[in-house]
Amino acid sequence: MSISAVPFITLNRFEDGFRDQFLKGVEGLFDNTQFVGGPMVAELEATLATKVGSKYAVGCANGTDAIQIALRAVGVEKNDVVLVPDMTFWATFEAVVNVGANPATVDVSRETLHWDVETFKAAIEKFKPKAAIMVHLYGWASPDTTAIRKAAKDAGVLLIEDGAQCFGTEVDGKSVLGESLISTTSFYPAKVLGASGDAGAIFTNDENLAKTARILVNHGRTDHYSHGMIGWNSRIGAYESLFLNLSLKHIDARLDSRREAVKYYQENLQGLPLKVVTAASNVSENGYCAVALIEPELRGALIETLKSKNIGFGTIYPGAMSLQSGAKDHLVGSIDNGNAHYISQAVLNLPCFAYITKEELAYVVAAVKEHFKK
């Protein structure tokens, strides 16, 4: 079969029988009027906790709520300073603002695209933060993750980990989500473990944090009509839980497919001005993104070639947090070494999704190689 186009991502490649299983499950939920809460949600939370190696998992409405709930659960309050990476998705920054705290951005490494421990320590010394959000982008994590956790603990800084993109990722042989003080993830449909709509979760090994998160998710309820906290209406629905429960049965195969795609790019795009970025040796990535860097002055022409070949692409993310127009009224400080801005102008993401075919990958690689032969 001749390939003439490859999407950046597609959400409609499922395993044989998945659609029928989901629709049959929907009928069951409908017939039993199980819409919010109930056994489907309980099953999901138990399976998630087992899968990521945490004692507790609390489902919620989306990944952004998950960050806000985690911040509140650890005790972040109005006007507290919270460190966030200068390279992340906007939700990380806005979650801090939405709980009344003050974000300070900290630059990332140009090599790993994540925080390094020395810059993190410098930020602690400079800003004296109450908390920090370490973000695990692109399906991998900082090779300094363990060291950053230790630095935060030694300094008394509460460390939340935004794992919206890292489900299935390991650092130093252990699950990123399962080893954190408190971590979050997103089940937005484009994620490696995506729902059919918005959903998210909070993970922790601390019973008190889990209990607080569960209260915050459900209107601050301490009893059905007793409210001990100001919370959110951020309950995860049964339909999304059903979809995720079915997806978890296939998650290993989906991750393997994505990882193979990233490996294909790494092996077949060597020696070009477009450099495919690889995770550090102590990090096992999940294949969420195929991340490459190219000098900013060369990126536009390659993008035009990809467009002409009907090849989808991404630029994740096209701007540093500290330079966003919405940040200026909330930012209380920044460590800016220019790396986040450079990465935003140099990053180029190639097509990567579960069950992408070798033919599709070869079509993308051929187009990139042909571009640089001109």
Contacts in CASP RR format, 6 or more apart in sequence:
PFRMAT RR
TARGET T0000
AUTHOR 0000-0000-0000
METHOD contacts of the structure
MODEL  1
MSISAVPFITLNRFEDGFRDQFLKGVEGLFDNTQFVGGPMVAELEATLAT
KVGSKYAVGCANGTDAIQIALRAVGVEKNDVVLVPDMTFWATFEAVVNVG
ANPATVDVSRETLHWDVETFKAAIEKFKPKAAIMVHLYGWASPDTTAIRK
AAKDAGVLLIEDGAQCFGTEVDGKSVLGESLISTTSFYPAKVLGASGDAG
AIFTNDENLAKTARILVNHGRTDHYSHGMIGWNSRIGAYESLFLNLSLKH
IDARLDSRREAVKYYQENLQGLPLKVVTAASNVSENGYCAVALIEPELRG
ALIETLKSKNIGFGTIYPGAMSLQSGAKDHLVGSIDNGNAHYISQAVLNL
PCFAYITKEELAYVVAAVKEHFKK
1 359 0 8 1.000
3 359 0 8 1.000
3 360 0 8 1.000
3 362 0 8 1.000
3 363 0 8 1.000
4 310 0 8 1.000
5 309 0 8 1.000
5 310 0 8 1.000
5 311 0 8 1.000
6 310 0 8 1.000
6 311 0 8 1.000
6 312 0 8 1.000
6 351 0 8 1.000
6 356 0 8 1.000
6 360 0 8 1.000
6 363 0 8 1.000
6 364 0 8 1.000
7 312 0 8 1.000
7 351 0 8 1.000
7 353 0 8 1.000
8 312 0 8 1.000
8 313 0 8 1.000
8 314 0 8 1.000
8 349 0 8 1.000
8 351 0 8 1.000
9 190 0 8 1.000
9 351 0 8 1.000
9 352 0 8 1.000
9 353 0 8 1.000
10 353 0 8 1.000
11 189 0 8 1.000
11 190 0 8 1.000
11 353 0 8 1.000
13 353 0 8 1.000
13 354 0 8 1.000
13 355 0 8 1.000
15 250 0 8 1.000
15 253 0 8 1.000
18 246 0 8 1.000
18 250 0 8 1.000
21 246 0 8 1.000
22 196 0 8 1.000
22 242 0 8 1.000
22 243 0 8 1.000
22 246 0 8 1.000
25 242 0 8 1.000
26 239 0 8 1.000
26 242 0 8 1.000
28 34 0 8 1.000
29 35 0 8 1.000
29 40 0 8 1.000
29 238 0 8 1.000
29 239 0 8 1.000
29 242 0 8 1.000
34 40 0 8 1.000
34 238 0 8 1.000
35 237 0 8 1.000
35 238 0 8 1.000
35 239 0 8 1.000
36 235 0 8 1.000
36 237 0 8 1.000
36 238 0 8 1.000
37 235 0 8 1.000
37 236 0 8 1.000
37 237 0 8 1.000
37 238 0 8 1.000
37 241 0 8 1.000
38 238 0 8 1.000
40 238 0 8 1.000
40 241 0 8 1.000
40 242 0 8 1.000
40 245 0 8 1.000
41 59 0 8 1.000
41 236 0 8 1.000
41 237 0 8 1.000
41 238 0 8 1.000
41 241 0 8 1.000
43 241 0 8 1.000
43 245 0 8 1.000
44 57 0 8 1.000
44 59 0 8 1.000
44 236 0 8 1.000
44 241 0 8 1.000
44 244 0 8 1.000
44 245 0 8 1.000
44 248 0 8 1.000
45 57 0 8 1.000
45 58 0 8 1.000
45 59 0 8 1.000
45 201 0 8 1.000
46 57 0 8 1.000
47 245 0 8 1.000
47 248 0 8 1.000
48 57 0 8 1.000
48 59 0 8 1.000
48 201 0 8 1.000
48 203 0 8 1.000
48 248 0 8 1.000
49 55 0 8 1.000
49 56 0 8 1.000
49 57 0 8 1.000
49 203 0 8 1.000
51 168 0 8 1.000
51 248 0 8 1.000
51 251 0 8 1.000
52 167 0 8 1.000
52 168 0 8 1.000
52 175 0 8 1.000
52 177 0 8 1.000
52 178 0 8 1.000
52 203 0 8 1.000
53 175 0 8 1.000
53 177 0 8 1.000
53 178 0 8 1.000
54 175 0 8 1.000
54 177 0 8 1.000
54 178 0 8 1.000
54 183 0 8 1.000
54 203 0 8 1.000
54 204 0 8 1.000
54 205 0 8 1.000
55 204 0 8 1.000
55 205 0 8 1.000
55 206 0 8 1.000
55 207 0 8 1.000
55 210 0 8 1.000
56 203 0 8 1.000
56 204 0 8 1.000
56 205 0 8 1.000
56 206 0 8 1.000
56 207 0 8 1.000
56 209 0 8 1.000
56 210 0 8 1.000
57 201 0 8 1.000
57 202 0 8 1.000
57 203 0 8 1.000
58 69 0 8 1.000
58 201 0 8 1.000
58 202 0 8 1.000
58 203 0 8 1.000
58 210 0 8 1.000
58 213 0 8 1.000
58 214 0 8 1.000
58 217 0 8 1.000
59 66 0 8 1.000
59 199 0 8 1.000
59 200 0 8 1.000
59 201 0 8 1.000
59 202 0 8 1.000
59 217 0 8 1.000
59 235 0 8 1.000
59 236 0 8 1.000
60 66 0 8 1.000
60 69 0 8 1.000
60 199 0 8 1.000
60 200 0 8 1.000
60 201 0 8 1.000
60 202 0 8 1.000
60 217 0 8 1.000
60 232 0 8 1.000
60 234 0 8 1.000
60 235 0 8 1.000
60 236 0 8 1.000
61 198 0 8 1.000
61 199 0 8 1.000
61 200 0 8 1.000
61 232 0 8 1.000
61 233 0 8 1.000
61 234 0 8 1.000
61 235 0 8 1.000
61 236 0 8 1.000
61 237 0 8 1.000
62 186 0 8 1.000
62 188 0 8 1.000
62 198 0 8 1.000
62 199 0 8 1.000
62 200 0 8 1.000
62 234 0 8 1.000
63 91 0 8 1.000
63 164 0 8 1.000
63 184 0 8 1.000
63 185 0 8 1.000
63 186 0 8 1.000
63 187 0 8 1.000
63 188 0 8 1.000
63 198 0 8 1.000
63 199 0 8 1.000
63 200 0 8 1.000
63 201 0 8 1.000
64 91 0 8 1.000
64 94 0 8 1.000
64 95 0 8 1.000
64 186 0 8 1.000
65 200 0 8 1.000
65 217 0 8 1.000
65 232 0 8 1.000
65 234 0 8 1.000
66 184 0 8 1.000
66 185 0 8 1.000
66 186 0 8 1.000
66 200 0 8 1.000
66 201 0 8 1.000
66 202 0 8 1.000
67 91 0 8 1.000
67 92 0 8 1.000
67 95 0 8 1.000
67 133 0 8 1.000
67 160 0 8 1.000
67 162 0 8 1.000
67 184 0 8 1.000
68 95 0 8 1.000
68 98 0 8 1.000
68 99 0 8 1.000
68 232 0 8 1.000
69 184 0 8 1.000
69 202 0 8 1.000
69 213 0 8 1.000
69 216 0 8 1.000
69 217 0 8 1.000
69 232 0 8 1.000
69 234 0 8 1.000
70 160 0 8 1.000
70 182 0 8 1.000
70 183 0 8 1.000
70 184 0 8 1.000
70 202 0 8 1.000
70 213 0 8 1.000
71 82 0 8 1.000
71 95 0 8 1.000
71 96 0 8 1.000
71 99 0 8 1.000
71 101 0 8 1.000
71 131 0 8 1.000
71 133 0 8 1.000
71 160 0 8 1.000
72 99 0 8 1.000
72 212 0 8 1.000
72 216 0 8 1.000
72 231 0 8 1.000
73 182 0 8 1.000
73 202 0 8 1.000
73 204 0 8 1.000
73 209 0 8 1.000
73 212 0 8 1.000
73 213 0 8 1.000
73 216 0 8 1.000
74 131 0 8 1.000
74 158 0 8 1.000
74 160 0 8 1.000
74 181 0 8 1.000
74 182 0 8 1.000
74 209 0 8 1.000
75 130 0 8 1.000
75 131 0 8 1.000
75 158 0 8 1.000
76 82 0 8 1.000
76 96 0 8 1.000
76 99 0 8 1.000
76 101 0 8 1.000
76 130 0 8 1.000
76 131 0 8 1.000
76 158 0 8 1.000
77 99 0 8 1.000
77 100 0 8 1.000
77 101 0 8 1.000
77 130 0 8 1.000
78 99 0 8 1.000
78 100 0 8 1.000
78 101 0 8 1.000
79 100 0 8 1.000
79 101 0 8 1.000
79 102 0 8 1.000
80 101 0 8 1.000
80 102 0 8 1.000
80 129 0 8 1.000
80 130 0 8 1.000
80 131 0 8 1.000
81 101 0 8 1.000
81 102 0 8 1.000
81 103 0 8 1.000
81 104 0 8 1.000
81 127 0 8 1.000
81 128 0 8 1.000
81 129 0 8 1.000
81 130 0 8 1.000
81 332 0 8 1.000
82 96 0 8 1.000
82 101 0 8 1.000
82 102 0 8 1.000
82 103 0 8 1.000
82 104 0 8 1.000
82 129 0 8 1.000
82 130 0 8 1.000
82 131 0 8 1.000
82 132 0 8 1.000
82 133 0 8 1.000
83 103 0 8 1.000
83 104 0 8 1.000
83 105 0 8 1.000
83 106 0 8 1.000
83 120 0 8 1.000
83 123 0 8 1.000
83 124 0 8 1.000
83 127 0 8 1.000
83 129 0 8 1.000
83 131 0 8 1.000
83 132 0 8 1.000
83 133 0 8 1.000
83 157 0 8 1.000
84 92 0 8 1.000
84 93 0 8 1.000
84 96 0 8 1.000
84 103 0 8 1.000
84 104 0 8 1.000
84 105 0 8 1.000
84 106 0 8 1.000
84 132 0 8 1.000
84 133 0 8 1.000
84 135 0 8 1.000
84 321 0 8 1.000
85 92 0 8 1.000
85 105 0 8 1.000
85 106 0 8 1.000
85 107 0 8 1.000
85 108 0 8 1.000
85 114 0 8 1.000
85 115 0 8 1.000
85 133 0 8 1.000
85 134 0 8 1.000
85 135 0 8 1.000
85 137 0 8 1.000
85 321 0 8 1.000
85 340 0 8 1.000
86 105 0 8 1.000
86 106 0 8 1.000
86 107 0 8 1.000
86 108 0 8 1.000
86 320 0 8 1.000
86 321 0 8 1.000
86 322 0 8 1.000
86 334 0 8 1.000
86 335 0 8 1.000
86 336 0 8 1.000
86 339 0 8 1.000
86 340 0 8 1.000
87 107 0 8 1.000
87 108 0 8 1.000
87 113 0 8 1.000
87 137 0 8 1.000
87 317 0 8 1.000
87 320 0 8 1.000
87 321 0 8 1.000
87 339 0 8 1.000
87 340 0 8 1.000
87 343 0 8 1.000
87 344 0 8 1.000
88 135 0 8 1.000
88 137 0 8 1.000
88 162 0 8 1.000
88 317 0 8 1.000
88 321 0 8 1.000
89 135 0 8 1.000
89 164 0 8 1.000
89 317 0 8 1.000
90 321 0 8 1.000
90 324 0 8 1.000
91 164 0 8 1.000
92 133 0 8 1.000
92 135 0 8 1.000
92 162 0 8 1.000
92 321 0 8 1.000
93 103 0 8 1.000
93 105 0 8 1.000
93 321 0 8 1.000
93 324 0 8 1.000
93 327 0 8 1.000
93 330 0 8 1.000
95 133 0 8 1.000
96 102 0 8 1.000
96 103 0 8 1.000
96 133 0 8 1.000
96 330 0 8 1.000
97 103 0 8 1.000
97 330 0 8 1.000
101 130 0 8 1.000
101 131 0 8 1.000
102 330 0 8 1.000
102 332 0 8 1.000
103 321 0 8 1.000
103 327 0 8 1.000
103 330 0 8 1.000
103 331 0 8 1.000
103 332 0 8 1.000
104 123 0 8 1.000
104 127 0 8 1.000
104 129 0 8 1.000
104 331 0 8 1.000
104 332 0 8 1.000
104 333 0 8 1.000
104 334 0 8 1.000
104 335 0 8 1.000
105 320 0 8 1.000
105 321 0 8 1.000
105 322 0 8 1.000
105 327 0 8 1.000
105 331 0 8 1.000
105 333 0 8 1.000
105 334 0 8 1.000
105 335 0 8 1.000
105 336 0 8 1.000
105 340 0 8 1.000
106 115 0 8 1.000
106 119 0 8 1.000
106 120 0 8 1.000
106 123 0 8 1.000
106 334 0 8 1.000
106 335 0 8 1.000
107 119 0 8 1.000
107 334 0 8 1.000
107 335 0 8 1.000
107 336 0 8 1.000
107 337 0 8 1.000
107 338 0 8 1.000
107 339 0 8 1.000
107 340 0 8 1.000
108 114 0 8 1.000
108 115 0 8 1.000
108 116 0 8 1.000
108 119 0 8 1.000
108 339 0 8 1.000
108 340 0 8 1.000
108 343 0 8 1.000
109 115 0 8 1.000
109 116 0 8 1.000
109 119 0 8 1.000
109 142 0 8 1.000
109 339 0 8 1.000
110 339 0 8 1.000
110 342 0 8 1.000
110 343 0 8 1.000
112 142 0 8 1.000
112 143 0 8 1.000
112 144 0 8 1.000
112 280 0 8 1.000
113 137 0 8 1.000
113 138 0 8 1.000
113 277 0 8 1.000
113 291 0 8 1.000
113 343 0 8 1.000
114 135 0 8 1.000
114 136 0 8 1.000
114 137 0 8 1.000
114 140 0 8 1.000
114 141 0 8 1.000
114 142 0 8 1.000
114 143 0 8 1.000
114 144 0 8 1.000
115 134 0 8 1.000
115 142 0 8 1.000
115 144 0 8 1.000
115 148 0 8 1.000
116 142 0 8 1.000
116 144 0 8 1.000
117 144 0 8 1.000
117 147 0 8 1.000
117 148 0 8 1.000
117 151 0 8 1.000
119 335 0 8 1.000
119 337 0 8 1.000
120 132 0 8 1.000
120 144 0 8 1.000
120 148 0 8 1.000
120 151 0 8 1.000
120 152 0 8 1.000
121 151 0 8 1.000
121 155 0 8 1.000
122 335 0 8 1.000
123 129 0 8 1.000
123 132 0 8 1.000
123 335 0 8 1.000
124 132 0 8 1.000
124 151 0 8 1.000
124 152 0 8 1.000
124 155 0 8 1.000
124 157 0 8 1.000
126 335 0 8 1.000
127 332 0 8 1.000
127 333 0 8 1.000
129 157 0 8 1.000
130 157 0 8 1.000
130 158 0 8 1.000
131 157 0 8 1.000
131 158 0 8 1.000
131 159 0 8 1.000
131 160 0 8 1.000
132 152 0 8 1.000
132 157 0 8 1.000
132 158 0 8 1.000
132 159 0 8 1.000
132 160 0 8 1.000
133 159 0 8 1.000
133 160 0 8 1.000
133 161 0 8 1.000
133 162 0 8 1.000
134 142 0 8 1.000
134 145 0 8 1.000
134 148 0 8 1.000
134 159 0 8 1.000
134 160 0 8 1.000
134 161 0 8 1.000
134 162 0 8 1.000
135 161 0 8 1.000
135 162 0 8 1.000
135 163 0 8 1.000
135 164 0 8 1.000
136 142 0 8 1.000
136 145 0 8 1.000
136 161 0 8 1.000
136 162 0 8 1.000
136 163 0 8 1.000
136 165 0 8 1.000
136 166 0 8 1.000
136 169 0 8 1.000
136 176 0 8 1.000
137 165 0 8 1.000
137 166 0 8 1.000
137 289 0 8 1.000
137 316 0 8 1.000
138 165 0 8 1.000
138 277 0 8 1.000
138 285 0 8 1.000
138 288 0 8 1.000
138 289 0 8 1.000
138 291 0 8 1.000
138 316 0 8 1.000
139 165 0 8 1.000
139 166 0 8 1.000
139 169 0 8 1.000
139 192 0 8 1.000
139 279 0 8 1.000
139 285 0 8 1.000
139 286 0 8 1.000
139 287 0 8 1.000
139 288 0 8 1.000
139 289 0 8 1.000
140 166 0 8 1.000
140 169 0 8 1.000
140 279 0 8 1.000
140 280 0 8 1.000
140 283 0 8 1.000
140 285 0 8 1.000
140 286 0 8 1.000
141 166 0 8 1.000
141 169 0 8 1.000
141 171 0 8 1.000
141 176 0 8 1.000
141 279 0 8 1.000
141 283 0 8 1.000
142 148 0 8 1.000
142 171 0 8 1.000
142 280 0 8 1.000
142 283 0 8 1.000
143 171 0 8 1.000
143 280 0 8 1.000
143 281 0 8 1.000
143 282 0 8 1.000
143 283 0 8 1.000
145 171 0 8 1.000
145 172 0 8 1.000
145 176 0 8 1.000
145 283 0 8 1.000
146 171 0 8 1.000
146 172 0 8 1.000
148 159 0 8 1.000
149 159 0 8 1.000
149 179 0 8 1.000
149 180 0 8 1.000
149 181 0 8 1.000
151 157 0 8 1.000
152 158 0 8 1.000
152 159 0 8 1.000
153 159 0 8 1.000
158 181 0 8 1.000
159 180 0 8 1.000
159 181 0 8 1.000
160 180 0 8 1.000
160 181 0 8 1.000
160 182 0 8 1.000
160 183 0 8 1.000
160 184 0 8 1.000
161 176 0 8 1.000
161 177 0 8 1.000
161 180 0 8 1.000
161 181 0 8 1.000
161 182 0 8 1.000
161 183 0 8 1.000
161 184 0 8 1.000
162 183 0 8 1.000
162 184 0 8 1.000
163 176 0 8 1.000
163 177 0 8 1.000
163 183 0 8 1.000
163 184 0 8 1.000
163 185 0 8 1.000
163 186 0 8 1.000
164 184 0 8 1.000
164 185 0 8 1.000
164 186 0 8 1.000
164 188 0 8 1.000
164 191 0 8 1.000
165 186 0 8 1.000
165 191 0 8 1.000
165 192 0 8 1.000
165 288 0 8 1.000
165 289 0 8 1.000
166 176 0 8 1.000
166 177 0 8 1.000
166 185 0 8 1.000
166 286 0 8 1.000
166 288 0 8 1.000
167 177 0 8 1.000
167 185 0 8 1.000
167 191 0 8 1.000
167 192 0 8 1.000
167 193 0 8 1.000
167 251 0 8 1.000
167 286 0 8 1.000
168 175 0 8 1.000
168 176 0 8 1.000
168 177 0 8 1.000
168 192 0 8 1.000
168 251 0 8 1.000
168 255 0 8 1.000
168 286 0 8 1.000
169 175 0 8 1.000
169 176 0 8 1.000
169 177 0 8 1.000
169 283 0 8 1.000
169 284 0 8 1.000
169 285 0 8 1.000
169 286 0 8 1.000
170 176 0 8 1.000
170 283 0 8 1.000
170 284 0 8 1.000
171 179 0 8 1.000
171 282 0 8 1.000
171 283 0 8 1.000
171 284 0 8 1.000
172 282 0 8 1.000
173 282 0 8 1.000
173 284 0 8 1.000
176 183 0 8 1.000
177 183 0 8 1.000
177 185 0 8 1.000
177 203 0 8 1.000
178 203 0 8 1.000
178 205 0 8 1.000
180 203 0 8 1.000
180 204 0 8 1.000
181 204 0 8 1.000
181 206 0 8 1.000
181 209 0 8 1.000
182 202 0 8 1.000
182 203 0 8 1.000
182 204 0 8 1.000
182 206 0 8 1.000
182 209 0 8 1.000
182 213 0 8 1.000
183 202 0 8 1.000
183 203 0 8 1.000
183 204 0 8 1.000
184 200 0 8 1.000
184 201 0 8 1.000
184 202 0 8 1.000
184 203 0 8 1.000
185 191 0 8 1.000
185 193 0 8 1.000
185 200 0 8 1.000
185 201 0 8 1.000
185 203 0 8 1.000
186 199 0 8 1.000
186 200 0 8 1.000
187 193 0 8 1.000
187 194 0 8 1.000
187 195 0 8 1.000
187 197 0 8 1.000
187 198 0 8 1.000
187 199 0 8 1.000
187 200 0 8 1.000
187 201 0 8 1.000
187 240 0 8 1.000
187 244 0 8 1.000
188 194 0 8 1.000
188 195 0 8 1.000
188 197 0 8 1.000
188 198 0 8 1.000
188 199 0 8 1.000
189 195 0 8 1.000
189 196 0 8 1.000
189 197 0 8 1.000
191 288 0 8 1.000
192 251 0 8 1.000
192 254 0 8 1.000
192 255 0 8 1.000
192 258 0 8 1.000
192 286 0 8 1.000
192 287 0 8 1.000
192 288 0 8 1.000
192 354 0 8 1.000
193 244 0 8 1.000
193 247 0 8 1.000
193 248 0 8 1.000
193 251 0 8 1.000
193 254 0 8 1.000
194 243 0 8 1.000
194 244 0 8 1.000
194 247 0 8 1.000
195 240 0 8 1.000
195 243 0 8 1.000
195 244 0 8 1.000
195 247 0 8 1.000
196 239 0 8 1.000
196 240 0 8 1.000
196 243 0 8 1.000
197 240 0 8 1.000
197 243 0 8 1.000
198 240 0 8 1.000
199 236 0 8 1.000
199 237 0 8 1.000
199 240 0 8 1.000
199 241 0 8 1.000
199 244 0 8 1.000
200 236 0 8 1.000
201 236 0 8 1.000
202 210 0 8 1.000
202 213 0 8 1.000
204 210 0 8 1.000
204 213 0 8 1.000
212 229 0 8 1.000
215 221 0 8 1.000
215 222 0 8 1.000
215 228 0 8 1.000
215 229 0 8 1.000
215 231 0 8 1.000
216 229 0 8 1.000
216 231 0 8 1.000
216 232 0 8 1.000
216 234 0 8 1.000
217 231 0 8 1.000
217 232 0 8 1.000
217 234 0 8 1.000
217 235 0 8 1.000
218 231 0 8 1.000
218 233 0 8 1.000
218 234 0 8 1.000
218 235 0 8 1.000
219 227 0 8 1.000
219 231 0 8 1.000
219 232 0 8 1.000
219 233 0 8 1.000
220 227 0 8 1.000
220 228 0 8 1.000
220 229 0 8 1.000
220 230 0 8 1.000
220 231 0 8 1.000
221 227 0 8 1.000
221 228 0 8 1.000
222 228 0 8 1.000
222 229 0 8 1.000
247 254 0 8 1.000
253 354 0 8 1.000
254 354 0 8 1.000
254 355 0 8 1.000
255 286 0 8 1.000
255 287 0 8 1.000
255 354 0 8 1.000
257 354 0 8 1.000
257 355 0 8 1.000
257 356 0 8 1.000
258 286 0 8 1.000
258 287 0 8 1.000
258 288 0 8 1.000
258 352 0 8 1.000
258 353 0 8 1.000
258 354 0 8 1.000
258 356 0 8 1.000
259 285 0 8 1.000
259 286 0 8 1.000
259 287 0 8 1.000
261 287 0 8 1.000
261 290 0 8 1.000
261 351 0 8 1.000
261 352 0 8 1.000
261 353 0 8 1.000
261 356 0 8 1.000
261 361 0 8 1.000
262 276 0 8 1.000
262 285 0 8 1.000
262 287 0 8 1.000
262 289 0 8 1.000
262 290 0 8 1.000
262 352 0 8 1.000
264 358 0 8 1.000
264 361 0 8 1.000
264 365 0 8 1.000
265 276 0 8 1.000
265 290 0 8 1.000
265 292 0 8 1.000
265 350 0 8 1.000
265 361 0 8 1.000
265 364 0 8 1.000
265 365 0 8 1.000
266 276 0 8 1.000
266 278 0 8 1.000
268 361 0 8 1.000
268 365 0 8 1.000
269 276 0 8 1.000
269 292 0 8 1.000
269 365 0 8 1.000
269 368 0 8 1.000
269 369 0 8 1.000
272 368 0 8 1.000
272 369 0 8 1.000
272 372 0 8 1.000
273 294 0 8 1.000
273 295 0 8 1.000
273 298 0 8 1.000
273 372 0 8 1.000
274 292 0 8 1.000
274 293 0 8 1.000
274 294 0 8 1.000
274 302 0 8 1.000
274 348 0 8 1.000
274 368 0 8 1.000
274 372 0 8 1.000
275 292 0 8 1.000
275 293 0 8 1.000
275 294 0 8 1.000
276 290 0 8 1.000
276 291 0 8 1.000
276 292 0 8 1.000
277 291 0 8 1.000
277 292 0 8 1.000
277 293 0 8 1.000
279 285 0 8 1.000
287 352 0 8 1.000
288 352 0 8 1.000
289 316 0 8 1.000
289 349 0 8 1.000
289 352 0 8 1.000
290 349 0 8 1.000
290 350 0 8 1.000
290 351 0 8 1.000
290 352 0 8 1.000
291 316 0 8 1.000
291 347 0 8 1.000
291 349 0 8 1.000
292 347 0 8 1.000
292 348 0 8 1.000
292 349 0 8 1.000
292 350 0 8 1.000
293 343 0 8 1.000
293 346 0 8 1.000
293 347 0 8 1.000
293 348 0 8 1.000
294 302 0 8 1.000
294 346 0 8 1.000
294 348 0 8 1.000
295 346 0 8 1.000
296 342 0 8 1.000
296 345 0 8 1.000
296 346 0 8 1.000
299 345 0 8 1.000
299 346 0 8 1.000
299 348 0 8 1.000
301 371 0 8 1.000
302 348 0 8 1.000
302 368 0 8 1.000
302 371 0 8 1.000
303 313 0 8 1.000
303 348 0 8 1.000
305 367 0 8 1.000
305 368 0 8 1.000
305 370 0 8 1.000
305 371 0 8 1.000
306 312 0 8 1.000
306 313 0 8 1.000
306 367 0 8 1.000
306 368 0 8 1.000
309 363 0 8 1.000
309 367 0 8 1.000
311 350 0 8 1.000
311 351 0 8 1.000
311 363 0 8 1.000
311 364 0 8 1.000
311 367 0 8 1.000
312 351 0 8 1.000
313 348 0 8 1.000
313 349 0 8 1.000
313 350 0 8 1.000
313 351 0 8 1.000
314 348 0 8 1.000
314 349 0 8 1.000
315 344 0 8 1.000
315 347 0 8 1.000
315 348 0 8 1.000
315 349 0 8 1.000
316 347 0 8 1.000
316 349 0 8 1.000
317 344 0 8 1.000
317 347 0 8 1.000
318 344 0 8 1.000
318 347 0 8 1.000
319 340 0 8 1.000
319 341 0 8 1.000
319 344 0 8 1.000
320 336 0 8 1.000
320 338 0 8 1.000
320 340 0 8 1.000
320 341 0 8 1.000
320 344 0 8 1.000
321 327 0 8 1.000
321 340 0 8 1.000
322 331 0 8 1.000
322 334 0 8 1.000
322 336 0 8 1.000
322 340 0 8 1.000
323 341 0 8 1.000
350 364 0 8 1.000
350 368 0 8 1.000
351 360 0 8 1.000
351 361 0 8 1.000
351 364 0 8 1.000
END
